[in-house]
C-alpha cells in the first residue's frame, strides 16, 4: 500500500505564516503536522511508500524535509506556482499516480489535518470491509456542514452519497479528507475526471466513486483538528495532546 499526501495547496488564509512556507510542515508541539501523520501510519506496517504531491513554490521545502526523513518519501511537483493556477486535489491525485507509476492500494490524506486517534484503525476497517473506504463524524452545526463534504450512509455503513458544501445538508455526517482506495478503484481517477468529477475538493472523487463502486464509511473514534487559519493553528498548538494508543497519548 502507498500513502498519497495532498500538499499542493497555498494556504492563503494562513498568511503570512504560509506565504513562503508549506502548511503541512508547520510545527505542532515537537513535530511537523506531516510527521504526526506519517509516524502514526507507519505503525500499521502496511504502507511501504509515501508520496507527497506539492507545487513548484513549496516543493523545495518538502524535498529538504524528505531527504532527512527516515521513511521512504517521494516528493512530486505538480508544476503550479499560484493559488489561481492550482490543479485541484483530484487532478493532483491523478498527476501523482501517473508521475510515480503507483498501482497499489492507496491511502489518500490531506497533509494539513491532525487526528487524536490512530489512522491504523481506519486502515484495519477498510481491510476488513474489503472495499474502498472513508471516515465520518457527527457535526451538529449546520453552518459548518455547509462548508464541508456531507455524507449519507445506510445501515451497513455503506456510503450512498456525498455532497461538497451543500446548501441543504442531507445529514449531519461530515467527511474529513482521509480515504482508502483499493487499487482497482484508484485506477479510475482519470475516468472520474473525464466523466465530469469536480477536481478542487478531494471529496468530489469520493462522491463519484460512491456511484460506481462500494465504499464504506467508518465513524471516527476521536477528534479531527483542521488547521485553516492562524487562529485555529494557535488553538491546535495549545490544545493538541497527540495520538491515543491503547488509552495513552504519544
GUVEXLO-620148 format. One record per atom (N, C-alpha, C): atom name; x, y, z. Coordinates in steps of 0.2 Angstrom, whole numbers, plus 5000, padded with zeros to 4 digits. Layout:
! GUVEXLO-620148
(site CA, (X, Y, Z));
...
! end
This chain:
! GUVEXLO-620148
(site N, (5004, 4994, 5000));
(site CA, (5000, 5000, 5000));
(site C, (5004, 5006, 5000));
(site N, (5002, 5011, 4996));
(site CA, (5006, 5018, 4996));
(site C, (5001, 5023, 5000));
(site N, (5004, 5028, 5002));
(site CA, (5001, 5034, 5005));
(site C, (5002, 5040, 5001));
(site N, (4997, 5043, 4999));
(site CA, (4997, 5049, 4995));
(site C, (4995, 5055, 4999));
(site N, (5000, 5060, 5000));
(site CA, (4998, 5066, 5004));
(site C, (4997, 5072, 5000));
(site N, (4991, 5075, 5000));
(site CA, (4989, 5080, 4997));
(site C, (4992, 5087, 5000));
(site N, (4997, 5090, 4997));
(site CA, (5000, 5095, 5000));
(site C, (5002, 5101, 4995));
(site N, (4998, 5102, 4990));
(site CA, (4999, 5106, 4984));
(site C, (4995, 5113, 4985));
(site N, (4992, 5114, 4991));
(site CA, (4988, 5120, 4992));
(site C, (4993, 5126, 4994));
(site N, (4990, 5131, 4994));
(site CA, (4994, 5138, 4995));
(site C, (4992, 5141, 5002));
(site N, (4987, 5138, 5005));
(site CA, (4986, 5140, 5012));
(site C, (4985, 5148, 5013));
(site N, (4982, 5151, 5009));
(site CA, (4982, 5158, 5009));
(site C, (4978, 5161, 5015));
(site N, (4974, 5157, 5018));
(site CA, (4971, 5160, 5024));
(site C, (4976, 5160, 5030));
(site N, (4982, 5157, 5029));
(site CA, (4987, 5157, 5035));
(site C, (4992, 5162, 5034));
(site N, (4992, 5166, 5029));
(site CA, (4997, 5171, 5028));
(site C, (4997, 5176, 5034));
(site N, (5003, 5178, 5036));
(site CA, (5009, 5177, 5032));
(site C, (5013, 5171, 5034));
(site N, (5011, 5167, 5038));
(site CA, (5014, 5161, 5041));
(site C, (5016, 5156, 5035));
(site N, (5011, 5156, 5030));
(site CA, (5012, 5151, 5024));
(site C, (5014, 5154, 5018));
(site N, (5015, 5161, 5018));
(site CA, (5016, 5164, 5012));
(site C, (5022, 5161, 5008));
(site N, (5027, 5159, 5012));
(site CA, (5033, 5156, 5009));
(site C, (5035, 5150, 5012));
(site N, (5030, 5146, 5015));
(site CA, (5032, 5140, 5019));
(site C, (5026, 5136, 5019));
(site N, (5026, 5129, 5018));
(site CA, (5020, 5125, 5017));
(site C, (5017, 5123, 5024));
(site N, (5010, 5124, 5024));
(site CA, (5007, 5122, 5030));
(site C, (5008, 5115, 5033));
(site N, (5009, 5110, 5029));
(site CA, (5010, 5103, 5032));
(site C, (5016, 5103, 5036));
(site N, (5021, 5107, 5035));
(site CA, (5027, 5107, 5038));
(site C, (5028, 5112, 5044));
(site N, (5022, 5115, 5046));
(site CA, (5022, 5119, 5052));
(site C, (5022, 5114, 5058));
(site N, (5025, 5117, 5063));
(site CA, (5026, 5113, 5069));
(site C, (5020, 5113, 5074));
(site N, (5018, 5107, 5077));
(site CA, (5013, 5107, 5082));
(site C, (5016, 5103, 5088));
(site N, (5018, 5106, 5093));
(site CA, (5022, 5103, 5098));
(site C, (5029, 5102, 5095));
(site N, (5032, 5096, 5096));
(site CA, (5039, 5095, 5094));
(site C, (5039, 5092, 5087));
(site N, (5034, 5091, 5083));
(site CA, (5034, 5088, 5077));
(site C, (5030, 5092, 5071));
(site N, (5032, 5091, 5065));
(site CA, (5028, 5094, 5060));
(site C, (5021, 5091, 5059));
(site N, (5016, 5094, 5056));
(site CA, (5010, 5091, 5055));
(site C, (5010, 5084, 5051));
(site N, (5015, 5084, 5046));
(site CA, (5016, 5078, 5042));
(site C, (5019, 5073, 5046));
(site N, (5024, 5075, 5050));
(site CA, (5027, 5069, 5054));
(site C, (5022, 5066, 5059));
(site N, (5018, 5070, 5062));
(site CA, (5012, 5067, 5066));
(site C, (5009, 5061, 5062));
(site N, (5007, 5063, 5056));
(site CA, (5003, 5059, 5052));
(site C, (5007, 5052, 5050));
(site N, (5013, 5054, 5047));
(site CA, (5017, 5048, 5044));
(site C, (5019, 5043, 5049));
(site N, (5021, 5046, 5055));
(site CA, (5024, 5041, 5060));
(site C, (5018, 5037, 5063));
(site N, (5012, 5040, 5063));
(site CA, (5006, 5035, 5065));
(site C, (5005, 5030, 5060));
(site N, (5004, 5032, 5054));
(site CA, (5003, 5027, 5048));
(site C, (5008, 5022, 5048));
(site N, (5014, 5024, 5049));
(site CA, (5019, 5019, 5048));
(site C, (5018, 5013, 5053));
(site N, (5015, 5014, 5059));
(site CA, (5014, 5009, 5064));
(site C, (5010, 5003, 5061));
(site N, (5006, 5004, 5056));
(site CA, (5002, 4999, 5053));
(site C, (5006, 4993, 5050));
(site N, (5012, 4995, 5048));
(site CA, (5016, 4990, 5045));
(site C, (5014, 4988, 5038));
(site N, (5009, 4992, 5035));
(site CA, (5006, 4990, 5029));
(site C, (5008, 4995, 5023));
(site N, (5011, 5001, 5025));
(site CA, (5012, 5006, 5020));
(site C, (5020, 5006, 5018));
(site N, (5022, 5005, 5012));
(site CA, (5029, 5004, 5010));
(site C, (5031, 5010, 5006));
(site N, (5027, 5015, 5006));
(site CA, (5030, 5021, 5002));
(site C, (5025, 5027, 5003));
(site N, (5028, 5033, 5003));
(site CA, (5024, 5039, 5004));
(site C, (5025, 5044, 4999));
(site N, (5020, 5047, 4996));
(site CA, (5021, 5051, 4990));
(site C, (5018, 5058, 4992));
(site N, (5022, 5063, 4992));
(site CA, (5019, 5070, 4994));
(site C, (5018, 5074, 4987));
(site N, (5012, 5076, 4986));
(site CA, (5011, 5080, 4980));
(site C, (5011, 5087, 4982));
(site N, (5016, 5091, 4979));
(site CA, (5016, 5098, 4981));
(site C, (5016, 5102, 4975));
(site N, (5018, 5109, 4975));
(site CA, (5018, 5113, 4970));
(site C, (5025, 5116, 4969));
(site N, (5026, 5120, 4964));
(site CA, (5033, 5122, 4962));
(site C, (5035, 5127, 4968));
(site N, (5031, 5130, 4971));
(site CA, (5033, 5135, 4976));
(site C, (5035, 5132, 4982));
(site N, (5032, 5126, 4984));
(site CA, (5034, 5123, 4990));
(site C, (5038, 5117, 4990));
(site N, (5038, 5114, 4984));
(site CA, (5042, 5108, 4983));
(site C, (5049, 5108, 4986));
(site N, (5053, 5113, 4985));
(site CA, (5060, 5113, 4988));
(site C, (5060, 5112, 4996));
(site N, (5055, 5114, 4999));
(site CA, (5054, 5113, 5007));
(site C, (5053, 5106, 5008));
(site N, (5048, 5103, 5004));
(site CA, (5047, 5096, 5005));
(site C, (5052, 5091, 5003));
(site N, (5056, 5093, 4998));
(site CA, (5062, 5089, 4996));
(site C, (5067, 5089, 5002));
(site N, (5068, 5095, 5005));
(site CA, (5073, 5095, 5010));
(site C, (5071, 5091, 5016));
(site N, (5064, 5091, 5018));
(site CA, (5061, 5088, 5023));
(site C, (5062, 5080, 5022));
(site N, (5060, 5078, 5016));
(site CA, (5060, 5071, 5014));
(site C, (5067, 5068, 5014));
(site N, (5072, 5072, 5012));
(site CA, (5079, 5070, 5012));
(site C, (5082, 5068, 5018));
(site N, (5079, 5071, 5024));
(site CA, (5081, 5069, 5030));
(site C, (5076, 5065, 5034));
(site N, (5071, 5062, 5031));
(site CA, (5066, 5058, 5034));
(site C, (5068, 5051, 5034));
(site N, (5067, 5047, 5039));
(site CA, (5068, 5040, 5039));
(site C, (5064, 5036, 5035));
(site N, (5058, 5038, 5033));
(site CA, (5053, 5034, 5030));
(site C, (5054, 5035, 5022));
(site N, (5052, 5031, 5018));
(site CA, (5053, 5032, 5011));
(site C, (5048, 5036, 5008));
(site N, (5050, 5043, 5007));
(site CA, (5046, 5048, 5005));
(site C, (5048, 5050, 4998));
(site N, (5043, 5051, 4993));
(site CA, (5044, 5053, 4986));
(site C, (5040, 5060, 4986));
(site N, (5043, 5065, 4983));
(site CA, (5040, 5072, 4983));
(site C, (5039, 5073, 4975));
(site N, (5033, 5075, 4973));
(site CA, (5032, 5076, 4966));
(site C, (5029, 5083, 4966));
(site N, (5031, 5087, 4961));
(site CA, (5030, 5094, 4960));
(site C, (5024, 5095, 4954));
(site N, (5019, 5097, 4956));
(site CA, (5013, 5097, 4950));
(site C, (5014, 5103, 4945));
(site N, (5019, 5107, 4946));
(site CA, (5021, 5112, 4942));
(site C, (5017, 5119, 4942));
(site N, (5013, 5119, 4947));
(site CA, (5009, 5126, 4948));
(site C, (5013, 5130, 4952));
(site N, (5011, 5137, 4952));
(site CA, (5015, 5142, 4956));
(site C, (5011, 5147, 4960));
(site N, (5004, 5147, 4958));
(site CA, (5000, 5151, 4962));
(site C, (4993, 5148, 4964));
(site N, (4990, 5150, 4969));
(site CA, (4983, 5148, 4971));
(site C, (4978, 5148, 4965));
(site N, (4979, 5153, 4960));
(site CA, (4974, 5153, 4955));
(site C, (4976, 5148, 4949));
(site N, (4982, 5146, 4949));
(site CA, (4983, 5141, 4944));
(site C, (4983, 5133, 4946));
(site N, (4982, 5132, 4953));
(site CA, (4982, 5126, 4956));
(site C, (4978, 5121, 4952));
(site N, (4980, 5114, 4952));
(site CA, (4977, 5109, 4948));
(site C, (4970, 5107, 4952));
(site N, (4970, 5107, 4958));
(site CA, (4965, 5105, 4962));
(site C, (4967, 5098, 4964));
(site N, (4964, 5096, 4970));
(site CA, (4966, 5089, 4973));
(site C, (4965, 5083, 4969));
(site N, (4959, 5083, 4965));
(site CA, (4958, 5077, 4961));
(site C, (4963, 5076, 4956));
(site N, (4965, 5082, 4952));
(site CA, (4970, 5082, 4947));
(site C, (4977, 5080, 4950));
(site N, (4978, 5083, 4956));
(site CA, (4984, 5081, 4959));
(site C, (4985, 5074, 4961));
(site N, (4979, 5070, 4963));
(site CA, (4980, 5063, 4964));
(site C, (4982, 5060, 4957));
(site N, (4978, 5061, 4952));
(site CA, (4980, 5058, 4945));
(site C, (4987, 5060, 4943));
(site N, (4989, 5066, 4944));
(site CA, (4996, 5068, 4942));
(site C, (5001, 5064, 4946));
(site N, (5000, 5063, 4953));
(site CA, (5005, 5060, 4957));
(site C, (5005, 5052, 4955));
(site N, (4999, 5049, 4954));
(site CA, (4999, 5042, 4952));
(site C, (5003, 5041, 4945));
(site N, (5002, 5045, 4941));
(site CA, (5005, 5045, 4934));
(site C, (5012, 5046, 4935));
(site N, (5014, 5051, 4939));
(site CA, (5021, 5053, 4939));
(site C, (5025, 5047, 4943));
(site N, (5022, 5044, 4947));
(site CA, (5026, 5039, 4951));
(site C, (5024, 5031, 4949));
(site N, (5019, 5031, 4945));
(site CA, (5018, 5024, 4942));
(site C, (5015, 5020, 4947));
(site N, (5012, 5022, 4952));
(site CA, (5009, 5018, 4958));
(site C, (5003, 5015, 4955));
(site N, (5002, 5008, 4957));
(site CA, (4997, 5004, 4955));
(site C, (4994, 5000, 4961));
(site N, (4996, 5002, 4967));
(site CA, (4994, 4999, 4974));
(site C, (4988, 5001, 4976));
(site N, (4986, 4998, 4982));
(site CA, (4980, 5001, 4986));
(site C, (4983, 5008, 4988));
(site N, (4978, 5013, 4989));
(site CA, (4981, 5020, 4990));
(site C, (4977, 5023, 4996));
(site N, (4981, 5025, 5001));
(site CA, (4978, 5029, 5007));
(site C, (4980, 5036, 5005));
(site N, (4974, 5040, 5004));
(site CA, (4975, 5047, 5002));
(site C, (4973, 5051, 5008));
(site N, (4977, 5056, 5010));
(site CA, (4976, 5060, 5016));
(site C, (4978, 5067, 5014));
(site N, (4975, 5072, 5017));
(site CA, (4977, 5079, 5017));
(site C, (4982, 5080, 5022));
(site N, (4987, 5084, 5020));
(site CA, (4993, 5085, 5024));
(site C, (4993, 5090, 5029));
(site N, (4987, 5093, 5030));
(site CA, (4986, 5099, 5035));
(site C, (4981, 5097, 5040));
(site N, (4979, 5091, 5042));
(site CA, (4974, 5089, 5047));
(site C, (4978, 5085, 5052));
(site N, (4976, 5086, 5058));
(site CA, (4978, 5081, 5064));
(site C, (4973, 5077, 5066));
(site N, (4974, 5071, 5069));
(site CA, (4969, 5067, 5072));
(site C, (4972, 5065, 5079));
(site N, (4967, 5064, 5084));
(site CA, (4969, 5062, 5091));
(site C, (4969, 5054, 5092));
(site N, (4967, 5051, 5086));
(site CA, (4967, 5044, 5086));
(site C, (4971, 5041, 5080));
(site N, (4973, 5035, 5081));
(site CA, (4977, 5032, 5076));
(site C, (4974, 5030, 5069));
(site N, (4977, 5032, 5064));
(site CA, (4974, 5030, 5057));
(site C, (4974, 5023, 5056));
(site N, (4978, 5019, 5060));
(site CA, (4979, 5012, 5059));
(site C, (4972, 5009, 5060));
(site N, (4968, 5012, 5064));
(site CA, (4961, 5009, 5065));
(site C, (4957, 5010, 5058));
(site N, (4958, 5015, 5055));
(site CA, (4954, 5016, 5048));
(site C, (4957, 5011, 5043));
(site N, (4963, 5010, 5043));
(site CA, (4966, 5005, 5038));
(site C, (4964, 4998, 5039));
(site N, (4963, 4996, 5046));
(site CA, (4961, 4990, 5048));
(site C, (4953, 4989, 5046));
(site N, (4949, 4995, 5047));
(site CA, (4942, 4995, 5045));
(site C, (4942, 4993, 5037));
(site N, (4945, 4997, 5033));
(site CA, (4945, 4996, 5026));
(site C, (4947, 4989, 5024));
(site N, (4952, 4986, 5027));
(site CA, (4954, 4979, 5025));
(site C, (4949, 4974, 5027));
(site N, (4946, 4975, 5033));
(site CA, (4941, 4970, 5035));
(site C, (4934, 4971, 5030));
(site N, (4933, 4977, 5028));
(site CA, (4927, 4978, 5024));
(site C, (4929, 4975, 5017));
(site N, (4935, 4975, 5015));
(site CA, (4937, 4973, 5008));
(site C, (4935, 4978, 5003));
(site N, (4933, 4984, 5004));
(site CA, (4931, 4989, 5000));
(site C, (4935, 4996, 5001));
(site N, (4934, 5000, 4996));
(site CA, (4937, 5007, 4997));
(site C, (4933, 5010, 5003));
(site N, (4936, 5015, 5006));
(site CA, (4933, 5017, 5012));
(site C, (4934, 5025, 5014));
(site N, (4930, 5028, 5018));
(site CA, (4931, 5035, 5020));
(site C, (4929, 5035, 5028));
(site N, (4930, 5041, 5031));
(site CA, (4928, 5041, 5038));
(site C, (4922, 5047, 5038));
(site N, (4919, 5047, 5044));
(site CA, (4914, 5052, 5045));
(site C, (4914, 5054, 5052));
(site N, (4911, 5060, 5054));
(site CA, (4910, 5062, 5061));
(site C, (4904, 5066, 5061));
(site N, (4900, 5066, 5067));
(site CA, (4894, 5070, 5068));
(site C, (4895, 5077, 5069));
(site N, (4892, 5081, 5065));
(site CA, (4893, 5088, 5065));
(site C, (4886, 5091, 5066));
(site N, (4885, 5094, 5072));
(site CA, (4878, 5097, 5074));
(site C, (4877, 5104, 5070));
(site N, (4882, 5108, 5069));
(site CA, (4882, 5115, 5067));
(site C, (4881, 5115, 5059));
(site N, (4875, 5117, 5057));
(site CA, (4873, 5117, 5050));
(site C, (4877, 5122, 5046));
(site N, (4880, 5127, 5049));
(site CA, (4884, 5132, 5046));
(site C, (4891, 5128, 5044));
(site N, (4893, 5124, 5048));
(site CA, (4899, 5120, 5047));
(site C, (4898, 5115, 5041));
(site N, (4892, 5112, 5042));
(site CA, (4890, 5107, 5037));
(site C, (4890, 5110, 5030));
(site N, (4888, 5116, 5029));
(site CA, (4888, 5120, 5023));
(site C, (4895, 5121, 5020));
(site N, (4900, 5120, 5024));
(site CA, (4907, 5122, 5022));
(site C, (4911, 5115, 5021));
(site N, (4907, 5110, 5021));
(site CA, (4910, 5103, 5022));
(site C, (4908, 5098, 5017));
(site N, (4911, 5092, 5016));
(site CA, (4908, 5087, 5012));
(site C, (4903, 5083, 5017));
(site N, (4897, 5082, 5015));
(site CA, (4892, 5079, 5019));
(site C, (4890, 5072, 5016));
(site N, (4891, 5067, 5020));
(site CA, (4889, 5060, 5018));
(site C, (4882, 5058, 5020));
(site N, (4880, 5053, 5016));
(site CA, (4874, 5049, 5018));
(site C, (4876, 5042, 5018));
(site N, (4874, 5039, 5023));
(site CA, (4876, 5031, 5024));
(site C, (4870, 5027, 5025));
(site N, (4870, 5021, 5024));
(site CA, (4865, 5017, 5025));
(site C, (4866, 5013, 5032));
(site N, (4862, 5008, 5034));
(site CA, (4863, 5005, 5040));
(site C, (4869, 5000, 5040));
(site N, (4872, 4999, 5035));
(site CA, (4878, 4994, 5035));
(site C, (4884, 4998, 5034));
(site N, (4884, 5005, 5035));
(site CA, (4890, 5009, 5034));
(site C, (4892, 5010, 5027));
(site N, (4888, 5008, 5022));
(site CA, (4889, 5010, 5015));
(site C, (4888, 5017, 5014));
(site N, (4893, 5020, 5010));
(site CA, (4892, 5027, 5008));
(site C, (4887, 5027, 5002));
(site N, (4882, 5030, 5002));
(site CA, (4877, 5031, 4997));
(site C, (4877, 5037, 4993));
(site N, (4881, 5042, 4996));
(site CA, (4881, 5049, 4993));
(site C, (4885, 5054, 4997));
(site N, (4888, 5058, 4993));
(site CA, (4892, 5064, 4997));
(site C, (4891, 5070, 4993));
(site N, (4890, 5076, 4996));
(site CA, (4889, 5082, 4993));
(site C, (4894, 5087, 4996));
(site N, (4898, 5090, 4992));
(site CA, (4903, 5096, 4994));
(site C, (4899, 5102, 4995));
(site N, (4900, 5105, 5001));
(site CA, (4897, 5112, 5003));
(site C, (4890, 5112, 5001));
(site N, (4885, 5108, 5004));
(site CA, (4878, 5108, 5001));
(site C, (4874, 5114, 5005));
(site N, (4870, 5117, 5001));
(site CA, (4866, 5122, 5004));
(site C, (4861, 5119, 5008));
(site N, (4858, 5113, 5007));
(site CA, (4854, 5110, 5011));
(site C, (4856, 5103, 5013));
(site N, (4860, 5103, 5018));
(site CA, (4864, 5096, 5020));
(site C, (4858, 5091, 5021));
(site N, (4860, 5085, 5019));
(site CA, (4855, 5079, 5019));
(site C, (4857, 5075, 5025));
(site N, (4862, 5076, 5029));
(site CA, (4864, 5073, 5035));
(site C, (4868, 5077, 5039));
(site N, (4870, 5074, 5045));
(site CA, (4875, 5078, 5049));
(site C, (4882, 5075, 5049));
(site N, (4883, 5070, 5044));
(site CA, (4889, 5067, 5044));
(site C, (4894, 5070, 5040));
(site N, (4899, 5073, 5043));
(site CA, (4905, 5076, 5039));
(site C, (4910, 5071, 5037));
(site N, (4913, 5072, 5031));
(site CA, (4918, 5068, 5029));
(site C, (4925, 5071, 5028));
(site N, (4930, 5070, 5033));
(site CA, (4936, 5073, 5033));
(site C, (4940, 5070, 5027));
(site N, (4946, 5073, 5025));
(site CA, (4950, 5071, 5019));
(site C, (4955, 5066, 5020));
(site N, (4952, 5060, 5022));
(site CA, (4956, 5054, 5023));
(site C, (4952, 5048, 5020));
(site N, (4955, 5045, 5015));
(site CA, (4952, 5040, 5011));
(site C, (4956, 5034, 5009));
(site N, (4953, 5028, 5009));
(site CA, (4957, 5022, 5007));
(site C, (4954, 5020, 5000));
(site N, (4958, 5019, 4995));
(site CA, (4955, 5017, 4988));
(site C, (4959, 5010, 4987));
(site N, (4955, 5005, 4985));
(site CA, (4958, 4999, 4983));
(site C, (4961, 5001, 4976));
(site N, (4966, 4997, 4974));
(site CA, (4970, 4998, 4968));
(site C, (4965, 4999, 4962));
(site N, (4960, 4994, 4962));
(site CA, (4956, 4994, 4956));
(site C, (4952, 5000, 4955));
(site N, (4950, 5003, 4961));
(site CA, (4946, 5010, 4961));
(site C, (4951, 5016, 4960));
(site N, (4957, 5015, 4963));
(site CA, (4961, 5021, 4962));
(site C, (4963, 5022, 4955));
(site N, (4963, 5017, 4951));
(site CA, (4965, 5017, 4944));
(site C, (4960, 5021, 4940));
(site N, (4954, 5022, 4943));
(site CA, (4948, 5025, 4939));
(site C, (4948, 5033, 4940));
(site N, (4954, 5036, 4943));
(site CA, (4954, 5043, 4944));
(site C, (4953, 5047, 4937));
(site N, (4957, 5045, 4933));
(site CA, (4957, 5049, 4926));
(site C, (4950, 5048, 4923));
(site N, (4947, 5042, 4924));
(site CA, (4940, 5041, 4921));
(site C, (4935, 5046, 4925));
(site N, (4936, 5046, 4931));
(site CA, (4931, 5051, 4935));
(site C, (4932, 5058, 4933));
(site N, (4938, 5060, 4931));
(site CA, (4939, 5067, 4929));
(site C, (4936, 5068, 4922));
(site N, (4937, 5063, 4918));
(site CA, (4934, 5063, 4911));
(site C, (4926, 5063, 4911));
(site N, (4924, 5060, 4917));
(site CA, (4916, 5060, 4917));
(site C, (4913, 5066, 4921));
(site N, (4917, 5071, 4922));
(site CA, (4915, 5077, 4925));
(site C, (4915, 5078, 4932));
(site N, (4919, 5073, 4935));
(site CA, (4920, 5074, 4943));
(site C, (4923, 5081, 4944));
(site N, (4921, 5084, 4950));
(site CA, (4924, 5090, 4952));
(site C, (4931, 5089, 4954));
(site N, (4936, 5094, 4953));
(site CA, (4943, 5092, 4954));
(site C, (4946, 5096, 4960));
(site N, (4942, 5101, 4962));
(site CA, (4945, 5105, 4968));
(site C, (4946, 5102, 4974));
(site N, (4940, 5099, 4977));
(site CA, (4940, 5096, 4983));
(site C, (4941, 5088, 4982));
(site N, (4945, 5085, 4987));
(site CA, (4946, 5078, 4986));
(site C, (4939, 5074, 4987));
(site N, (4935, 5077, 4991));
(site CA, (4928, 5073, 4992));
(site C, (4924, 5072, 4986));
(site N, (4926, 5076, 4981));
(site CA, (4922, 5075, 4974));
(site C, (4924, 5069, 4971));
(site N, (4930, 5066, 4972));
(site CA, (4932, 5060, 4969));
(site C, (4928, 5054, 4973));
(site N, (4928, 5055, 4980));
(site CA, (4924, 5050, 4984));
(site C, (4917, 5050, 4982));
(site N, (4914, 5056, 4980));
(site CA, (4907, 5056, 4978));
(site C, (4906, 5052, 4972));
(site N, (4910, 5053, 4967));
(site CA, (4910, 5050, 4961));
(site C, (4911, 5042, 4962));
(site N, (4916, 5040, 4966));
(site CA, (4917, 5033, 4967));
(site C, (4911, 5030, 4970));
(site N, (4907, 5033, 4974));
(site CA, (4902, 5030, 4978));
(site C, (4896, 5028, 4973));
(site N, (4896, 5031, 4967));
(site CA, (4891, 5030, 4962));
(site C, (4893, 5024, 4957));
(site N, (4900, 5022, 4958));
(site CA, (4902, 5017, 4953));
(site C, (4905, 5011, 4957));
(site N, (4906, 5011, 4963));
(site CA, (4909, 5005, 4967));
(site C, (4906, 5006, 4974));
(site N, (4908, 5000, 4978));
(site CA, (4906, 5000, 4985));
(site C, (4911, 5004, 4989));
(site N, (4908, 5009, 4993));
(site CA, (4913, 5012, 4998));
(site C, (4909, 5012, 5005));
(site N, (4913, 5010, 5010));
(site CA, (4911, 5010, 5017));
(site C, (4914, 5016, 5021));
(site N, (4910, 5018, 5026));
(site CA, (4912, 5024, 5029));
(site C, (4912, 5023, 5037));
(site N, (4918, 5024, 5040));
(site CA, (4919, 5022, 5047));
(site C, (4918, 5028, 5051));
(site N, (4914, 5028, 5056));
(site CA, (4913, 5033, 5061));
(site C, (4920, 5034, 5065));
(site N, (4922, 5040, 5065));
(site CA, (4928, 5042, 5068));
(site C, (4928, 5040, 5076));
(site N, (4933, 5037, 5078));
(site CA, (4933, 5036, 5086));
(site C, (4937, 5041, 5090));
(site N, (4938, 5047, 5087));
(site CA, (4941, 5053, 5090));
(site C, (4940, 5059, 5086));
(site N, (4944, 5064, 5087));
(site CA, (4943, 5071, 5085));
(site C, (4948, 5072, 5079));
(site N, (4946, 5077, 5075));
(site CA, (4950, 5079, 5069));
(site C, (4951, 5087, 5071));
(site N, (4957, 5089, 5069));
(site CA, (4959, 5096, 5070));
(site C, (4961, 5099, 5063));
(site N, (4957, 5103, 5061));
(site CA, (4958, 5106, 5054));
(site C, (4961, 5113, 5055));
(site N, (4967, 5113, 5052));
(site CA, (4971, 5120, 5053));
(site C, (4970, 5124, 5047));
(site N, (4965, 5129, 5047));
(site CA, (4964, 5133, 5042));
(site C, (4965, 5140, 5042));
(site N, (4966, 5143, 5048));
(site CA, (4968, 5150, 5049));
(site C, (4973, 5150, 5055));
(site N, (4976, 5156, 5055));
(site CA, (4981, 5157, 5061));
(site C, (4977, 5156, 5067));
(site N, (4971, 5158, 5068));
(site CA, (4968, 5157, 5075));
(site C, (4967, 5149, 5076));
(site N, (4965, 5145, 5071));
(site CA, (4964, 5138, 5073));
(site C, (4971, 5135, 5074));
(site N, (4976, 5137, 5070));
(site CA, (4983, 5135, 5071));
(site C, (4985, 5136, 5078));
(site N, (4984, 5142, 5081));
(site CA, (4986, 5144, 5088));
(site C, (4982, 5139, 5093));
(site N, (4976, 5138, 5091));
(site CA, (4972, 5134, 5096));
(site C, (4974, 5127, 5096));
(site N, (4976, 5124, 5090));
(site CA, (4979, 5117, 5090));
(site C, (4985, 5117, 5093));
(site N, (4990, 5122, 5093));
(site CA, (4996, 5121, 5096));
(site C, (4995, 5121, 5104));
(site N, (4990, 5125, 5106));
(site CA, (4988, 5125, 5113));
(site C, (4985, 5118, 5116));
(site N, (4980, 5115, 5111));
(site CA, (4976, 5110, 5113));
(site C, (4978, 5103, 5112));
(site N, (4982, 5102, 5106));
(site CA, (4983, 5096, 5104));
(site C, (4988, 5092, 5109));
(site N, (4986, 5086, 5110));
(site CA, (4990, 5082, 5115));
(site C, (4993, 5075, 5112));
(site N, (4992, 5075, 5106));
(site CA, (4995, 5069, 5102));
(site C, (4990, 5064, 5101));
(site N, (4992, 5058, 5099));
(site CA, (4988, 5052, 5097));
(site C, (4987, 5047, 5102));
(site N, (4981, 5045, 5103));
(site CA, (4980, 5039, 5108));
(site C, (4982, 5033, 5106));
(site N, (4986, 5029, 5110));
(site CA, (4987, 5022, 5108));
(site C, (4986, 5018, 5114));
(site N, (4981, 5014, 5114));
(site CA, (4979, 5009, 5120));
(site C, (4977, 5013, 5126));
(site N, (4974, 5019, 5125));
(site CA, (4972, 5023, 5130));
(site C, (4977, 5028, 5132));
(site N, (4983, 5028, 5130));
(site CA, (4988, 5033, 5131));
(site C, (4989, 5037, 5125));
(site N, (4992, 5043, 5126));
(site CA, (4994, 5048, 5121));
(site C, (5001, 5048, 5120));
(site N, (5003, 5049, 5113));
(site CA, (5010, 5049, 5112));
(site C, (5011, 5056, 5109));
! end
